[in-house]
Amino acid sequence: MRFRAFGVGLALALVSGCAPRQPPPPGLAAADPADSCGPQVVVFVSAGDLLGEPPRRQRPPGAEELASELARENAAIDRLQIAFDALLYCRWTEVRVIRADAASNVVPKAEASVRLAAASGRLRADLRRAQQLRQRLSERSARLEAAVERAAPGTAAALLAERAARDAPVRAVASAPVALRLRPELRAPEVGRVPAGTEVSLRPATGGFGLVDGGLRAWGYGQLGAFTVLQQRRAPVTEAAGPQAELRRLAATNLVRRDNFAESLDLAERSAEAGFEPAM
């Protein structure tokens, strides 16, 4: 609604023949007009701003208070992840457009090289900003996890065991050539390929995808159905029961969200080093 009101005001000013420079909507920075992904940058920065400092308390918080704080932080991390994914997709599209323009001689090769260098610089600035947010999340979680452990003793050990079970990779073989993607989604940018018959390290993700580690030149998300698993995963840790179960569940989902953001950032950095997409 805030964007709609801003757009209506600007349209009326243009119709009247007087279009003064409009300030950005309250709480949002202005997009860089020279950056084709400027709006996505604005949304990403705004999502990061929601990760403010945790509340300062005079007394240790109770389980119910901590559960509410974890739920709010989970929602904030979800927004951050969505904004980061959208920004990366825009950067990937930007690179593809530049390369397509160069391949079809729409722009000279020299100009395309300059544009690619500029796009690479903007992407690296995005990744530096994401690293700062990752560090902020880590610092926040350290304080929050200590409070959760006081309210629900044993949670820290349970979460470590849960993460170990979730992250334990298995060996698998690609049954056919497999496209590797930046995110566990069919429409996500392709960042590599695994030839049929290649043995990889595979860790299940979401949406029927797995995080594939096939060495330095093969790293990304591939569809699980394209692999034959050579060993079975360990059974997951049993979920806690009793009055502390909800707090422990929220703490576990918070850890998963933070790990997912860190994982997507690591993969984006690997892709950026390789040119952000396979050679064309």
C-alpha positions as CSV (number, residue, x, y, z in Angstrom):
1,M,0.0,0.0,0.0
2,R,2.9,2.4,0.8
3,F,4.3,1.8,-2.7
4,R,0.9,2.3,-4.3
5,A,0.3,5.6,-2.6
6,F,3.8,6.8,-3.6
7,G,3.2,5.8,-7.3
8,V,-0.2,7.5,-7.4
9,G,1.3,10.7,-6.1
10,L,4.0,10.7,-8.7
11,A,1.5,10.0,-11.5
12,L,-0.7,12.9,-10.5
13,A,2.4,15.2,-10.5
14,L,3.3,14.1,-14.0
15,V,-0.2,14.7,-15.3
16,S,-0.3,18.2,-13.8
17,G,2.9,18.9,-15.7
18,C,4.9,19.5,-12.5
19,A,6.8,16.5,-11.2
20,P,9.0,17.5,-8.3
21,R,11.6,15.0,-7.1
22,Q,9.7,12.6,-4.8
23,P,11.4,11.3,-1.6
24,P,11.4,7.6,-1.1
25,P,8.6,6.0,1.0
26,P,9.2,6.4,4.8
27,G,11.7,3.8,6.1
28,L,13.1,3.0,2.7
29,A,16.3,4.2,1.0
30,A,16.1,5.4,-2.6
31,A,17.1,3.0,-5.3
32,D,20.1,3.7,-7.4
33,P,18.8,4.7,-10.8
34,A,21.9,3.4,-12.5
35,D,21.4,0.0,-11.1
36,S,18.9,-2.2,-12.9
37,C,18.4,-4.2,-9.6
38,G,18.1,-1.1,-7.5
39,P,14.6,-1.9,-6.2
40,Q,15.7,-5.4,-5.2
41,V,18.6,-3.8,-3.3
42,V,16.3,-1.5,-1.5
43,V,14.0,-4.4,-0.4
44,F,17.0,-6.4,0.7
45,V,18.5,-3.6,2.8
46,S,15.0,-2.9,4.3
47,A,14.7,-6.6,5.2
48,G,18.1,-6.5,6.9
49,D,17.1,-3.4,8.9
50,L,14.3,-5.5,10.5
51,L,17.0,-7.5,12.2
52,G,17.4,-4.9,14.9
53,E,19.1,-5.3,18.3
54,P,17.4,-7.8,20.6
55,P,15.5,-6.3,23.5
56,R,17.5,-5.3,26.6
57,R,15.9,-6.9,29.7
58,Q,16.3,-6.3,33.3
59,R,15.4,-10.0,34.1
60,P,15.8,-13.3,32.3
61,P,13.0,-13.8,29.9
62,G,10.5,-16.7,30.3
63,A,9.7,-19.5,27.9
64,E,6.6,-17.7,26.5
65,E,8.5,-14.4,26.0
66,L,11.3,-16.2,24.2
67,A,8.9,-18.1,22.0
68,S,7.4,-14.9,20.8
69,E,10.8,-13.4,20.1
70,L,11.8,-16.5,18.1
71,A,8.6,-16.4,16.1
72,R,9.3,-12.7,15.2
73,E,12.9,-13.4,14.3
74,N,11.9,-16.4,12.1
75,A,9.5,-14.1,10.2
76,A,12.3,-11.5,9.8
77,I,14.7,-14.2,8.5
78,D,12.1,-15.4,6.0
79,R,11.7,-11.9,4.6
80,L,15.5,-11.5,4.4
81,Q,15.9,-14.9,2.6
82,I,13.1,-14.0,0.0
83,A,14.7,-10.6,-0.6
84,F,18.2,-12.1,-1.0
85,D,16.9,-14.7,-3.5
86,A,15.1,-12.0,-5.5
87,L,18.2,-9.8,-5.6
88,L,20.5,-12.7,-6.7
89,Y,18.0,-13.7,-9.4
90,C,18.0,-10.1,-10.7
91,R,21.8,-10.0,-10.8
92,W,21.9,-13.3,-12.7
93,T,19.4,-12.0,-15.2
94,E,21.5,-8.8,-15.6
95,V,24.5,-10.8,-16.5
96,R,22.6,-13.0,-19.0
97,V,21.2,-9.9,-20.7
98,I,24.6,-8.4,-21.1
99,R,26.1,-11.6,-22.5
100,A,23.1,-11.9,-24.9
101,D,23.6,-8.3,-26.1
102,A,27.3,-9.0,-26.7
103,A,26.6,-12.3,-28.5
104,S,24.0,-10.7,-30.8
105,N,26.3,-7.6,-31.4
106,V,23.7,-5.3,-29.9
107,V,26.6,-3.8,-28.0
108,P,30.3,-3.9,-28.7
109,K,32.4,-6.5,-26.9
110,A,34.4,-3.8,-25.1
111,E,31.2,-2.2,-23.8
112,A,29.8,-5.5,-22.7
113,S,33.0,-6.2,-20.8
114,V,32.7,-2.8,-19.0
115,R,29.0,-3.6,-18.1
116,L,30.0,-7.1,-16.9
117,A,32.7,-5.6,-14.6
118,A,30.2,-3.1,-13.2
119,A,27.6,-5.9,-12.6
120,S,30.3,-8.0,-10.9
121,G,31.2,-5.1,-8.6
122,R,27.5,-4.5,-7.7
123,L,27.1,-8.2,-6.9
124,R,30.2,-8.3,-4.7
125,A,28.8,-5.3,-2.8
126,D,25.5,-7.2,-2.3
127,L,27.5,-10.2,-1.0
128,R,29.5,-8.0,1.4
129,R,26.2,-6.6,2.8
130,A,24.9,-10.1,3.1
131,Q,28.0,-11.2,5.0
132,Q,27.4,-8.3,7.5
133,L,23.8,-9.5,8.0
134,R,25.1,-13.0,8.5
135,Q,27.4,-11.8,11.2
136,R,24.6,-9.8,12.8
137,L,22.4,-12.9,12.9
138,S,25.2,-14.9,14.4
139,E,25.7,-12.3,17.2
140,R,22.0,-12.2,17.9
141,S,21.6,-15.9,18.0
142,A,24.4,-16.3,20.5
143,R,22.5,-14.2,23.0
144,L,19.2,-15.7,22.2
145,E,20.4,-19.3,22.4
146,A,21.9,-18.6,25.8
147,A,18.5,-17.3,27.0
148,V,16.7,-20.3,25.5
149,E,19.1,-22.7,27.2
150,R,18.4,-21.1,30.6
151,A,14.6,-21.4,30.0
152,A,14.8,-24.9,28.5
153,P,18.0,-26.7,29.7
154,G,19.3,-29.3,27.2
155,T,18.1,-27.4,24.1
156,A,21.6,-26.5,22.9
157,A,22.7,-30.1,22.9
158,A,19.5,-31.2,21.2
159,L,19.9,-28.6,18.5
160,L,23.5,-29.6,17.8
161,A,22.4,-33.3,17.5
162,E,19.6,-32.2,15.2
163,R,21.9,-30.2,13.0
164,A,24.4,-33.1,12.8
165,A,21.7,-35.5,11.7
166,R,20.3,-33.0,9.2
167,D,23.7,-32.0,7.7
168,A,25.2,-35.5,7.5
169,P,25.9,-35.9,3.8
170,V,25.5,-39.2,1.9
171,R,27.3,-40.5,-1.1
172,A,25.2,-40.7,-4.3
173,V,25.7,-41.1,-8.1
174,A,24.1,-39.0,-10.7
175,S,21.8,-41.3,-12.7
176,A,21.6,-38.7,-15.6
177,P,23.1,-35.3,-16.3
178,V,21.9,-33.0,-13.5
179,A,21.5,-29.2,-13.6
180,L,22.7,-27.5,-10.4
181,R,20.8,-24.4,-9.3
182,L,21.5,-21.5,-7.0
183,R,18.5,-22.3,-4.9
184,P,16.4,-25.5,-4.4
185,E,13.9,-24.4,-7.1
186,L,13.4,-25.3,-10.7
187,R,13.3,-21.7,-11.8
188,A,16.5,-20.7,-9.9
189,P,19.6,-19.8,-11.9
190,E,21.7,-22.7,-13.1
191,V,25.2,-22.6,-11.7
192,G,26.7,-25.8,-12.9
193,R,26.1,-29.4,-14.1
194,V,26.9,-32.9,-12.9
195,P,27.6,-35.5,-15.6
196,A,25.8,-38.8,-15.5
197,G,27.7,-41.4,-13.4
198,T,29.5,-38.8,-11.2
199,E,29.7,-39.6,-7.5
200,V,28.8,-36.7,-5.3
201,S,28.2,-35.8,-1.7
202,L,24.5,-35.1,-1.3
203,R,22.5,-33.4,1.5
204,P,18.7,-33.2,1.2
205,A,17.3,-29.7,1.1
206,T,13.7,-28.6,0.4
207,G,11.3,-29.1,-2.5
208,G,12.7,-32.4,-3.6
209,F,16.2,-30.9,-4.1
210,G,19.5,-31.8,-2.5
211,L,22.7,-29.7,-1.9
212,V,25.3,-31.3,-4.2
213,D,29.0,-31.2,-3.6
214,G,30.8,-32.7,-6.5
215,G,34.1,-30.9,-6.1
216,L,35.3,-27.4,-7.0
217,R,33.4,-27.3,-10.4
218,A,30.1,-28.8,-9.2
219,W,28.3,-27.2,-6.3
220,G,24.6,-26.3,-6.1
221,Y,21.1,-27.8,-5.7
222,G,20.0,-30.7,-7.8
223,Q,16.8,-32.7,-7.9
224,L,17.1,-35.7,-5.6
225,G,15.3,-38.0,-8.1
226,A,18.3,-37.7,-10.5
227,F,20.6,-39.4,-8.0
228,T,21.0,-43.0,-6.7
229,V,21.9,-43.0,-3.0
230,L,24.8,-45.3,-2.1
231,Q,24.2,-45.1,1.7
232,Q,21.3,-44.3,4.0
233,R,21.1,-41.2,6.2
234,R,21.1,-41.4,9.9
235,A,17.6,-41.3,11.6
236,P,16.6,-37.8,12.7
237,V,16.7,-36.9,16.4
238,T,13.4,-37.4,18.2
239,E,11.6,-34.1,18.8
240,A,11.3,-33.1,22.5
241,A,8.0,-33.5,24.4
242,G,6.5,-31.6,27.4
243,P,6.1,-28.0,28.2
244,Q,9.5,-27.0,26.7
245,A,8.7,-28.6,23.3
246,E,7.3,-25.5,21.6
247,L,10.3,-23.4,22.7
248,R,12.7,-26.0,21.5
249,R,10.8,-26.4,18.2
250,L,11.0,-22.7,17.5
251,A,14.7,-22.6,18.4
252,A,15.3,-25.5,15.9
253,T,13.4,-23.7,13.1
254,N,15.4,-20.5,13.8
255,L,18.6,-22.5,13.5
256,V,17.5,-24.0,10.2
257,R,16.6,-20.6,8.8
258,R,20.0,-19.1,9.8
259,D,21.8,-22.1,8.3
260,N,19.8,-21.8,5.1
261,F,20.7,-18.1,4.7
262,A,24.4,-18.8,5.4
263,E,24.3,-21.7,2.9
264,S,22.7,-19.6,0.2
265,L,25.3,-16.9,0.8
266,D,28.2,-19.4,0.5
267,L,26.7,-20.8,-2.7
268,A,26.3,-17.3,-4.1
269,E,29.9,-16.4,-3.4
270,R,31.1,-19.6,-5.1
271,S,28.9,-18.8,-8.1
272,A,30.2,-15.2,-8.2
273,E,33.8,-16.5,-8.3
274,A,32.9,-18.7,-11.3
275,G,31.2,-15.9,-13.2
276,F,27.8,-16.4,-11.6
277,E,26.7,-18.9,-14.2
278,P,28.2,-21.6,-16.5
279,A,30.2,-20.4,-19.4
280,M,28.0,-19.7,-22.4
